[in-house]
Amino acid sequence: MRSVAIACVKNEIDIVEPFVRHTVAIVDRLVILDNGSQDGTLDVLRALRKEGLPLDVVEDPLLGKYQSQRMTRLMHEWAIGRHDADWVVALDGDEFLVIPQDAPLVPGEIDGDRPIAVPWRTYVAGPSDDVGQLNPVLRIRSRRVANGWEASKVMVPRTLAALPNATIAQGSHEIFVDGRCCEPRRHESGYLAHFPLRSAGQYAAKIALNSLQYQTMAERNWQWAFHYKEPFELLKRDLRAFTASFTTVAMHYAAPREARIEAATVIDPICYRGGPLRYTPPVDDISRPWQTLLSYAEDLARRYAVLAGGLTGGQQLAMEQQAAIVAGLHDQLEQQRKHLACFVDQAAAAREEQQKQAAAARAEQQKQVAAAREEQQKQVAALAANLDAQLAEAKRQRLEMEEQLRVAGSQLARVSRSWTWRIGRLVVGPAAWANRSQRRCLQALTSLHLRTSPKRLPIPNLQIHVAHSCNLHCESCSHYANQGHRGIVALEEAERWMRLWNRRLSPQIFALLGGEPAMHPQLTEFVRMARKYWPEAELQLITNGLLLKRHHDLPAALRETDTCVCLSIHHGSRSYQEKLRPVLELVETWERSQGIRVQYLHSHRVWTRRYKGFGSAMEPFDDGQPRLSWENCVAKGCYQLFEGKIWRCAPLAYLKLQSAKYELSERWQPYLNYQPLPPECTPEELAAFLAKEEEPCCGMCAREPQALELPLPMTVPFSAEPRRKAA
């Protein structure tokens, strides 16, 4: 598994060499974009590349903190395009991967379908630092105590990184596809040791340079670099106060305003894997910010001169006026931001006061609950005394009944010695035994007749709708259960259908599904009836499980009929899993205590699109290659028993329900004309139907699987009622 790390740096002379040496010891390749460094960072990078390390250096001196565009470019052009990465690790130059010594960067059990979030652990300079150590990663040994709000950086799998519409967000905290954030899974063992503030001089240079970098961007999100704005204003206003705030700021760096900070550190040095430094020079911490600012100002002045040289006097004046207007607007926005921050602080104070009041109210409530509990205990004691008296009375009555039973037993013994009783036993007993034997023989003969019938043809999977409606809305459902259909299949109707075919077909699997079968109020009777007509088949109940709790007598029927519960899981999100937890506990209880078989079907992992659109706007694929559609069909061999006929697949069988509800386009007419197999067919017609492979009707589905990231199925996936067929 090939891993490639990408990063953007600017003026990181003190940390770039340990960053490179440590990172290439963990990943297969490192690609760094230098954004016009003026402190020697680029020289160090060139020396490291010349040394032979697996390092690529990309130069981009353009102004502006366009980190999202640059990191996305590195991901597409370099990590995927040139180095064929399986995983792309997005980093900054002050972030160090910390992975257990014997552990892989990406655990083997993780599927490459979701990004991985690697959490920060922020390290801060303190009195335990080794001031004589040039390497800041070895010098700074203390980190902040985890407060629960630490940010994370993203590791992107190839399946996402190779998509042309995938972009890395500003700050590299998230990955977006088509503008939608991909939900990550958390890295269980690794983290990023973050060294953002390493000295007062480096802090001043970082604040000044990054603030100016953002200000050179003509279009930017006002929320970006929120943690730079107040320190930059303080740096401009009072240098001493700015320098004195270094320790406090380090403890709060990049934390949300509303976060509660525990101002505590713990000594936790990282396991540095990079070896000694060869190219990093000592840095004068006092002169560092001014050298950075002067170099940046000189670069801006040179660029301004080039720009102004190409303008007339009037154009220069217009540009200055526009710049003044923009500056005024920025000042207004900054004032509004400060007012908003003040409002947020006031709201936080009010919330804290409300929390205090709520705590007092809870204490009073607990006091009242304790008093009520004490009163209840008194009542319980009184009830217990009353119960003891009732038990004593019940014991007395039981003794009386035992005496009555003893007397009745004596009378029964005298009767059983009579000739009438003896003759009755000789007649009634054998008759009851004969009735039971007759029932068992009839059941055995029925099963034997079905097994030996020469007309029964094998079929891999026969399915029947128990209900057409569903409690979920899974996009592109092949049974159209997301299209708002209603209704159930009556027991009498389903029994008629089964009776037409149970002497002609021998299914390996007979499945009860929908829609959601648990929406049928007589599901238990449905299960027993299915076993009656298909005694040899593997009987399956395919359900999302959310409504199983309605059927209290279902476990007994499942156990008696040896029916397997196939629990179909339709989403991997946290909210869906929380909804599913009681269902999992229920079926696990059935499995453990009653021996009911349970299978777990992760349907959302293999979900594909079966048609395009929704409701009246729904369209078939019509790719023109039914053979390829048949070869890639995931429902191949899943025949449907519907309206007493055998249908090739669910999309064909239930398309008429869709047509009855919505005005479908003319493109659907060839598929609506499909003729299922009627029960009066000849044995030859039945055998030919089951042996048939592709048909023209297979063209309604895609010739190649159309992967679909299933939206959350607990919400209706459309905003307006679709155009319905006129009554």
C-alpha positions in Angstrom: 0.0 0.0 0.0 1.7 3.2 -1.2 1.4 6.3 0.9 2.3 9.8 -0.3 2.3 12.9 2.0 1.7 16.4 0.7 2.4 19.8 2.4 2.7 23.5 1.7 5.4 25.6 3.5 6.5 29.2 3.7 9.4 30.5 5.9 9.7 27.4 8.1 13.5 27.3 8.3 13.7 26.1 11.9 11.4 23.0 11.5 11.3 22.0 7.8 14.4 19.7 7.9 13.1 17.6 10.9 9.7 17.6 9.3 11.0 16.1 6.1 13.3 13.6 7.7 10.7 12.3 10.1 7.9 12.1 7.5 9.8 10.2 4.9 10.6 7.6 7.5 6.9 6.8 7.7 5.5 7.4 4.2 6.7 6.2 0.8 7.0 9.7 -0.7 6.8 13.4 0.4 5.8 16.2 -1.9 6.3 19.8 -0.6 5.2 23.0 -2.2 7.3 26.0 -1.2 5.2 29.2 -1.4 8.0 31.7 -2.0 10.0 31.3 1.3 12.6 34.0 1.9 14.4 32.7 5.0 16.3 29.8 3.5 13.6 27.2 3.6 13.8 26.5 -0.1 17.6 26.0 0.1 17.2 23.4 2.9 14.6 21.5 0.8 16.9 21.5 -2.3 19.7 20.1 -0.1 17.5 17.3 1.3 16.3 16.4 -2.2 19.9 16.3 -3.4 20.8 14.1 -0.5 18.6 11.4 -2.1 15.5 11.4 0.2 12.2 10.4 -1.4 11.2 14.1 -1.7 9.7 16.3 -4.5 9.9 20.1 -4.2 7.4 22.2 -6.1 7.9 26.0 -6.2 4.9 28.4 -6.3 5.8 32.0 -5.2 2.4 33.5 -5.9 1.0 35.6 -3.1 -2.1 34.6 -1.1 -2.9 31.8 1.3 -4.5 29.6 -1.4 -3.9 26.4 0.6 -7.0 24.5 -0.6 -6.1 25.0 -4.3 -2.5 24.2 -3.8 -3.1 21.0 -1.7 -5.7 19.8 -4.2 -3.2 20.3 -7.0 -0.6 18.3 -5.2 -3.1 15.5 -4.5 -4.2 15.2 -8.1 -1.0 16.0 -10.1 1.7 14.6 -7.8 0.3 12.0 -5.3 -2.1 10.4 -7.7 -0.8 11.4 -11.2 2.9 10.9 -10.7 3.3 8.5 -7.7 0.1 6.4 -8.0 -0.7 6.7 -4.2 -3.1 4.5 -2.5 -3.4 7.0 0.4 -2.7 10.7 0.4 -1.7 12.3 3.7 -2.3 16.0 4.0 0.1 17.8 6.4 1.5 21.2 7.4 5.2 21.7 7.9 4.8 21.8 11.7 2.8 18.5 12.0 4.6 15.2 12.7 3.0 11.8 12.2 3.2 9.7 15.3 2.4 6.0 14.7 3.2 3.1 17.0 6.5 1.5 16.1 5.1 -1.8 14.8 1.8 -0.5 13.5 1.1 0.4 9.8 0.1 3.9 8.8 -3.2 2.6 7.6 -4.6 -0.4 9.5 -5.3 -3.4 7.2 -8.9 -3.8 8.3 -9.9 -0.3 7.1 -11.6 -0.2 3.7 -10.5 2.5 1.3 -14.0 4.0 0.9 -13.8 6.8 3.5 -11.1 9.3 4.6 -9.3 9.0 7.9 -9.1 11.8 10.4 -5.8 12.0 12.3 -6.2 14.1 15.4 -3.9 16.9 16.6 -1.9 16.9 19.8 -0.6 20.4 20.2 2.8 20.9 21.8 3.7 24.1 23.5 7.0 25.7 24.6 7.7 25.6 28.3 10.2 25.5 31.2 11.0 21.8 30.5 12.4 22.6 27.0 16.1 21.9 26.3 17.1 25.4 25.2 20.4 24.1 23.7 18.6 21.8 21.3 18.4 23.1 17.7 15.7 20.6 16.7 12.3 22.0 17.9 10.7 18.6 18.0 13.3 17.4 20.5 13.4 20.7 22.3 9.7 21.0 23.0 8.6 18.1 25.1 5.2 19.2 26.6 1.8 19.2 25.1 -1.6 20.5 26.0 -3.9 18.2 27.9 -6.6 16.9 25.5 -9.7 19.0 25.7 -12.0 17.2 23.3 -12.0 20.0 20.6 -8.6 19.4 19.0 -8.8 19.6 15.2 -7.6 16.8 12.9 -6.1 16.5 9.4 -7.3 14.2 6.7 -5.9 11.1 5.0 -7.6 10.5 1.7 -7.9 7.1 0.0 -7.3 6.7 -3.7 -11.0 6.0 -4.4 -11.7 9.6 -3.4 -8.4 11.4 -4.3 -8.6 10.2 -7.9 -12.0 11.8 -8.4 -11.7 14.9 -10.6 -14.2 16.8 -8.4 -12.5 16.0 -5.1 -11.0 19.0 -3.3 -9.1 19.4 0.0 -10.6 22.1 2.2 -8.7 25.2 3.4 -6.6 24.0 6.3 -6.6 20.3 5.1 -9.1 19.3 7.8 -11.7 17.8 5.3 -12.1 16.4 1.8 -15.0 17.4 -0.4 -16.5 15.6 -3.4 -19.0 17.6 -5.5 -19.1 20.2 -2.7 -20.2 17.6 -0.1 -18.0 16.8 2.9 -17.0 13.1 3.1 -17.5 11.8 6.6 -14.2 10.4 8.0 -13.4 7.6 10.4 -11.0 8.4 13.2 -7.5 6.9 13.3 -7.5 4.6 16.3 -3.8 4.6 17.2 -2.0 7.5 15.4 -2.0 11.2 15.9 -0.3 14.4 14.7 2.2 16.1 17.0 1.5 19.8 16.2 4.3 22.4 16.9 2.6 25.7 15.8 4.3 28.1 18.2 7.9 27.3 18.9 9.3 30.7 20.1 8.2 34.3 20.5 10.0 35.4 17.4 8.6 32.6 15.3 5.1 33.3 16.7 5.4 37.0 15.6 6.6 36.1 12.1 3.8 33.5 11.7 1.1 35.8 12.8 2.3 38.7 10.6 3.1 36.7 7.5 -0.1 34.6 7.5 -2.3 37.6 8.2 -0.8 39.4 5.2 -1.0 36.3 3.1 -4.8 36.2 3.7 -5.2 39.9 3.1 -3.6 39.6 -0.4 -6.5 37.2 -1.4 -9.2 39.2 -3.3 -11.8 36.6 -2.4 -11.7 34.8 0.9 -14.0 33.4 3.6 -14.1 35.8 6.6 -14.0 32.8 8.9 -10.6 31.6 7.6 -7.6 32.4 9.9 -9.9 33.5 12.7 -7.1 32.7 15.2 -4.8 35.2 13.5 -6.9 38.4 13.6 -6.8 39.4 17.3 -3.0 38.6 17.7 -2.2 40.6 14.5 -4.1 43.6 15.8 -2.2 43.3 19.2 1.1 43.0 17.3 0.4 46.2 15.5 -0.7 48.0 18.6 1.6 46.8 21.4 4.7 44.6 20.8 5.4 44.1 24.5 1.9 42.9 25.2 2.1 40.6 22.2 5.3 39.1 23.3 4.0 38.7 26.9 0.9 36.8 25.6 3.0 34.1 23.9 2.5 31.4 26.6 -1.2 32.1 27.0 -1.8 32.1 23.3 0.1 28.8 22.9 -2.3 27.2 25.3 -5.3 28.5 23.4 -4.0 28.3 19.8 -6.6 27.5 17.1 -9.2 26.7 19.8 -12.8 27.8 19.2 -13.9 30.8 21.1 -16.6 28.8 23.0 -14.2 26.0 24.0 -13.4 25.5 27.7 -9.6 25.4 28.1 -7.8 23.4 30.7 -4.6 25.4 31.0 -2.4 22.3 31.8 0.4 20.5 30.0 1.9 17.0 30.2 5.4 16.0 29.4 5.0 13.6 26.4 8.0 13.7 24.0 7.4 12.1 20.6 9.4 9.3 19.1 11.3 11.3 16.5 12.4 9.1 13.5 14.4 11.7 11.5 17.9 11.5 12.7 20.4 14.5 13.1 20.0 17.8 11.3 22.6 18.7 8.6 21.3 21.9 6.9 19.3 23.8 9.5 21.2 27.0 10.7 20.7 28.7 14.1 18.0 31.4 13.9 18.1 34.8 15.7 14.7 34.8 17.3 14.7 38.6 17.9 15.4 39.6 14.3 13.4 36.8 12.7 10.0 38.6 12.5 11.4 41.8 11.2 13.5 40.0 8.5 10.4 38.1 7.5 8.3 41.3 7.3 10.9 43.3 5.5 11.4 40.6 2.9 7.6 40.3 2.4 7.2 44.1 2.2 10.0 44.3 -0.3 8.4 41.6 -2.4 5.0 43.5 -2.3 6.7 46.8 -3.2 8.4 45.2 -6.2 5.2 43.7 -7.4 3.3 47.0 -6.8 5.9 48.8 -8.9 5.5 46.3 -11.8 1.7 46.7 -11.5 1.8 50.5 -11.3 4.2 50.7 -14.2 1.6 49.3 -16.5 -1.1 51.7 -15.5 -1.9 55.3 -16.6 -2.2 58.1 -14.0 -6.0 57.8 -14.0 -5.9 54.1 -13.7 -3.5 54.4 -10.7 -5.8 56.9 -9.0 -8.8 54.6 -9.6 -6.9 51.6 -8.2 -6.0 53.6 -5.1 -9.6 54.7 -4.6 -10.8 51.2 -5.0 -8.2 50.0 -2.6 -9.4 52.6 -0.1 -13.0 51.4 -0.5 -12.0 47.8 0.0 -10.0 48.7 3.1 -13.0 50.6 4.5 -15.2 47.6 3.8 -12.7 45.3 5.5 -12.6 47.6 8.5 -16.4 47.6 8.7 -16.4 43.8 8.5 -13.8 43.7 11.3 -16.0 45.9 13.5 -18.9 43.7 12.9 -16.8 40.7 13.7 -15.8 42.3 17.0 -19.4 43.1 17.8 -20.3 39.5 17.0 -17.5 38.2 19.2 -18.7 40.4 22.0 -22.2 39.1 21.5 -20.9 35.5 21.6 -19.1 36.2 24.8 -22.2 37.7 26.4 -24.2 34.7 25.2 -21.6 32.4 26.7 -21.8 34.2 30.0 -25.6 34.0 29.9 -25.4 30.3 29.1 -23.1 29.8 32.0 -25.5 31.6 34.3 -28.3 29.5 32.9 -26.3 26.4 33.6 -25.8 27.5 37.2 -29.5 28.0 37.6 -30.2 24.7 36.0 -27.7 23.0 38.4 -29.5 24.6 41.3 -32.8 23.5 40.0 -31.5 20.0 39.5 -30.3 20.0 43.1 -33.7 21.0 44.3 -35.3 18.5 42.1 -33.0 15.7 43.4 -34.0 16.8 46.9 -37.7 16.5 46.1 -37.0 13.1 44.4 -35.2 11.9 47.5 -38.2 12.9 49.6 -40.6 11.2 47.2 -38.4 8.1 47.2 -38.5 8.0 51.0 -42.3 8.2 50.9 -42.5 5.5 48.3 -40.3 3.2 50.5 -42.8 3.7 53.3 -45.6 2.8 51.0 -43.7 -0.2 49.7 -43.2 -1.4 53.3 -46.9 -1.1 53.9 -47.6 -3.0 50.7 -45.1 -5.7 51.7 -46.9 -6.2 55.0 -50.2 -6.4 53.2 -48.7 -8.9 50.7 -47.4 -11.1 53.5 -50.9 -11.3 54.9 -52.3 -12.2 51.5 -49.6 -14.9 51.0 -50.6 -16.4 54.4 -54.2 -16.5 53.3 -53.3 -18.0 49.9 -51.2 -20.7 51.7 -54.2 -21.6 53.8 -56.5 -21.8 50.7 -53.8 -23.9 49.0 -53.9 -26.4 51.9 -57.6 -26.6 51.7 -57.5 -27.2 47.9 -54.9 -30.0 48.4 -57.2 -31.7 50.8 -60.0 -31.4 48.3 -57.8 -32.8 45.5 -56.8 -35.7 47.8 -60.5 -36.5 48.3 -61.2 -36.2 44.6 -58.2 -38.5 43.8 -59.6 -41.1 46.1 -63.0 -40.9 44.3 -61.3 -41.1 40.9 -59.3 -44.2 41.9 -62.6 -45.9 42.8 -64.1 -44.9 39.4 -61.0 -46.1 37.5 -61.5 -49.6 38.8 -65.0 -49.7 37.2 -65.6 -51.6 33.9 -66.9 -48.4 32.2 -63.6 -46.6 32.7 -61.5 -49.5 31.5 -63.5 -49.9 28.3 -63.4 -46.1 27.5 -59.6 -46.2 27.8 -59.4 -49.1 25.3 -61.4 -47.1 22.7 -60.5 -43.4 23.2 -56.7 -43.8 23.6 -56.1 -45.7 20.3 -58.4 -43.3 18.4 -56.4 -40.2 19.6 -53.1 -42.0 18.7 -54.5 -42.8 15.2 -55.5 -39.2 14.6 -52.0 -37.9 15.5 -50.4 -40.6 13.3 -52.6 -39.7 10.4 -51.7 -36.0 10.5 -48.0 -36.9 10.6 -48.3 -39.3 7.7 -50.1 -36.7 5.6 -47.3 -34.1 6.2 -44.6 -36.6 5.3 -46.5 -37.7 2.1 -46.9 -34.1 1.1 -43.2 -33.5 1.5 -42.3 -36.7 -0.3 -44.7 -35.9 -3.2 -43.0 -32.5 -3.7 -39.5 -34.0 -3.6 -40.3 -36.8 -6.1 -42.5 -34.8 -8.4 -40.9 -34.9 -11.9 -42.4 -31.6 -12.9 -40.6 -29.5 -10.2 -37.7 -27.5 -11.7 -34.9 -26.1 -9.6 -34.6 -22.3 -9.2 -31.9 -20.4 -7.2 -34.0 -17.7 -5.6 -37.8 -17.0 -5.6 -39.0 -13.8 -3.8 -42.4 -12.5 -2.9 -43.5 -9.0 -1.6 -45.1 -9.2 1.8 -45.7 -5.4 1.6 -45.1 -2.8 -1.1 -44.7 0.1 1.4 -41.5 0.8 3.3 -40.4 2.8 6.3 -37.1 3.9 4.7 -36.4 5.9 1.5 -33.3 4.3 -0.1 -32.5 6.2 -3.3 -32.8 4.1 -6.5 -34.4 1.1 -4.7 -34.9 -1.7 -7.3 -38.3 -2.6 -5.7 -39.4 1.1 -6.0 -40.1 1.1 -2.2 -38.7 4.7 -2.0 -41.4 5.9 -4.4 -44.1 6.3 -1.8 -46.1 3.1 -2.7 -48.6 1.8 -0.2 -50.4 -1.5 0.5 -49.7 -5.1 1.5 -50.3 -8.5 -0.1 -53.2 -10.3 1.4 -52.6 -13.7 2.9 -55.3 -15.3 0.8 -53.8 -13.8 -2.4 -50.3 -14.9 -1.6 -51.5 -18.4 -0.7 -53.2 -18.6 -4.1 -50.0 -17.6 -5.9 -47.9 -20.1 -4.0 -50.4 -22.9 -4.6 -50.1 -22.3 -8.4 -46.3 -22.9 -8.4 -45.2 -25.0 -5.4 -45.7 -28.3 -7.4 -43.7 -26.9 -10.4 -40.8 -25.1 -8.9 -38.2 -26.1 -6.3 -36.5 -22.9 -5.1 -33.2 -23.1 -3.2 -34.1 -19.9 -1.4 -37.6 -18.5 -0.8 -37.4 -14.9 0.4 -40.1 -12.8 2.1 -39.4 -9.1 1.5 -40.8 -5.8 0.2 -40.9 -2.9 0.8 -40.6 -3.7 4.4 -42.3 -7.0 5.3 -42.6 -6.0 9.0 -45.3 -3.5 7.9 -47.6 -6.4 7.3 -49.8 -7.0 10.4 -50.0 -10.8 9.7 -46.3 -11.3 9.1 -46.2 -14.3 11.5 -48.9 -16.1 9.5 -47.1 -15.2 6.3 -43.9 -17.0 7.6 -45.8 -20.2 8.6 -47.7 -20.2 5.2 -44.4 -19.9 3.3 -43.0 -22.9 5.1 -46.1 -24.9 4.4 -45.8 -24.4 0.6 -42.0 -24.5 0.4 -41.0 -27.2 3.0 -37.5 -27.8 1.6 -36.4 -24.3 0.7 -34.1 -22.0 2.7 -36.7 -19.6 4.0 -35.4 -16.0 4.5 -37.1 -12.9 6.0 -35.2 -9.9 4.5 -35.9 -6.8 6.6 -34.3 -3.5 7.8 -35.4 -4.6 11.3 -36.7 -1.3 12.6 -40.3 -2.6 12.9 -39.6 -6.2 14.2 -40.6 -5.2 17.7 -44.2 -4.9 16.6 -44.5 -8.7 16.1 -44.2 -10.3 19.6 -45.1 -13.8 18.3 -42.7 -13.7 15.4 -39.7 -15.4 17.2 -41.8 -18.6 17.8 -42.7 -18.8 14.1 -39.1 -18.2 13.0 -37.9 -20.9 15.3 -40.6 -23.4 14.2 -40.1 -22.8 10.5 -36.3 -22.5 10.7 -36.4 -19.1 9.0 -33.3 -17.0 8.7 -33.6 -13.3 9.5 -31.5 -11.3 6.9 -31.0 -7.9 8.5 -30.3 -5.4 5.7 -28.2 -2.5 6.8 -28.8 0.5 4.6 -26.3 3.2 5.9 -23.0 3.5 7.8 -23.6 6.9 9.4 -23.6 7.4 13.2 -27.2 8.5 13.3 -28.4 5.4 11.4 -26.3 3.1 13.6 -27.8 4.7 16.7 -31.3 4.0 15.2 -30.2 0.4 14.5 -28.7 -0.4 17.9 -32.0 -1.6 19.5 -32.6 -3.8 16.5 -29.2 -5.4 16.8 -29.8 -6.1 20.5 -33.2 -7.6 19.7 -32.0 -10.0 17.0 -28.9 -10.9 19.0 -31.3 -11.9 21.9 -33.3 -14.0 19.5 -30.1 -15.7 18.2 -28.7 -16.3 21.6 -31.8 -17.4 23.6 -34.0 -19.0 20.9 -31.5 -20.3 18.3 -32.9 -18.2 15.5 -30.5 -17.8 12.6 -29.4 -14.2 11.7 -27.5 -12.8 8.7 -26.2 -9.2 8.4 -26.4 -7.8 4.9 -24.4 -4.5 4.5 -26.4 -3.4 1.5 -25.1 0.2 1.5 -21.6 -1.0 0.7 -22.7 -2.6 -2.7 -25.5 -0.2 -3.6 -25.8 0.7 -7.2 -28.1 2.9 -9.2 -30.9 1.0 -11.1 -32.5 3.9 -12.9 -32.1 7.6 -13.2 -34.3 10.2 -11.5 -37.4 9.9 -9.3 -41.2 9.6 -9.7 -42.4 10.9 -13.1 -38.9 12.1 -13.9 -37.5 8.5 -13.6 -35.8 7.2 -16.8 -34.2 3.9 -17.8 -30.5 3.7 -18.7 -31.2 2.3 -22.2 -27.4 1.7 -22.8 -28.2 -0.5 -25.8 -26.1 -3.5 -24.5 -28.5 -5.8 -22.6 -25.9 -8.6 -22.6 -23.5 -6.4 -20.5 -26.4 -5.3 -18.3 -27.3 -9.0 -17.6 -23.7 -10.0 -16.9 -23.3 -7.2 -14.3 -26.8 -7.6 -12.8 -26.6 -8.1 -9.0 -30.2 -9.5 -8.9 -29.5 -12.2 -11.5 -31.6 -15.3 -10.6 -33.8 -13.5 -8.1 -37.2 -14.3 -9.6 -40.4 -12.6 -8.4 -43.7 -14.2 -7.6 -46.3 -11.5 -8.2 -49.9 -11.6 -9.3 -49.6 -15.4 -9.7 -46.9 -15.1 -12.3 -43.1 -15.5 -12.4 -41.2 -12.3 -13.2 -37.6 -12.1 -14.3 -36.6 -9.5 -11.7 -38.0 -6.9 -9.2 -37.5 -3.8 -11.5 -39.7 -5.5 -14.1 -42.2 -7.0 -11.7 -43.1 -3.8 -9.8 -42.7 -1.3 -12.7 -46.4 -1.5 -13.2 -47.0 -0.1 -9.7 -44.8 2.8 -10.6 -46.6 3.4 -13.8 -50.0 3.3 -12.0 -48.9 6.1 -9.7 -46.8 8.3 -11.9 -46.9 9.5 -15.5 -43.8 7.8 -16.8 -42.1 8.8 -20.1 -42.5 6.8 -23.4 -39.1 5.3 -22.9 -40.6 3.0 -20.3 -43.2 1.5 -22.7 -41.0 -1.4 -24.0 -40.4 -2.5 -20.4 -44.0 -2.1 -19.4 -44.9 -4.5 -22.3 -42.8 -7.3 -20.7 -44.7 -10.5 -20.4 -44.1 -12.6 -17.3 -44.5 -16.4 -17.2 -48.2 -17.4 -16.5 -49.0 -20.5 -14.3 -50.7 -22.3 -17.3 -47.4 -22.5 -19.2 -46.1 -25.8 -20.4 -43.1 -27.6 -18.9 -41.1 -26.7 -21.9 -42.0 -23.0 -21.7 -41.1 -23.0 -18.0 -37.7 -24.7 -18.6 -36.9 -22.2 -21.5 -37.9 -19.3 -19.2 -35.5 -20.4 -16.5 -32.6 -21.1 -19.0 -32.9 -17.7 -20.7 -30.0 -15.3 -20.2 -30.2 -11.7 -21.5 -33.3 -10.2 -23.0 -34.0 -6.8 -24.5 -35.7 -5.8 -21.2 -32.3 -6.1 -19.5 -31.4 -2.8 -21.2 -33.4 -0.8 -18.7 -30.5 -1.2 -16.3 -26.9 0.1 -16.7 -24.4 -1.9 -18.7 -21.8 -1.2 -16.0 -22.5 -0.9 -12.2 -23.3 2.7 -11.3 -21.9 3.2 -7.8 -24.0 5.3 -5.5 -23.1 6.7 -2.1 -26.5 6.1 -0.5 -27.9 9.2 1.2 -29.4 8.8 4.7 -32.5 6.7 4.1 -34.4 7.9 7.1 -35.3 11.2 5.4 -37.4 11.6 2.2 -34.8 12.4 -0.6 -36.9 14.8 -2.5 -38.1 18.3 -1.7 -41.4 18.4 -3.7 -44.2 16.0 -4.4 -43.6 14.4 -7.9 -46.1 14.7 -10.7 -48.7 12.0 -10.2 -50.9 10.4 -12.8 -54.3 12.0 -13.1 -57.2 10.1 -11.5 
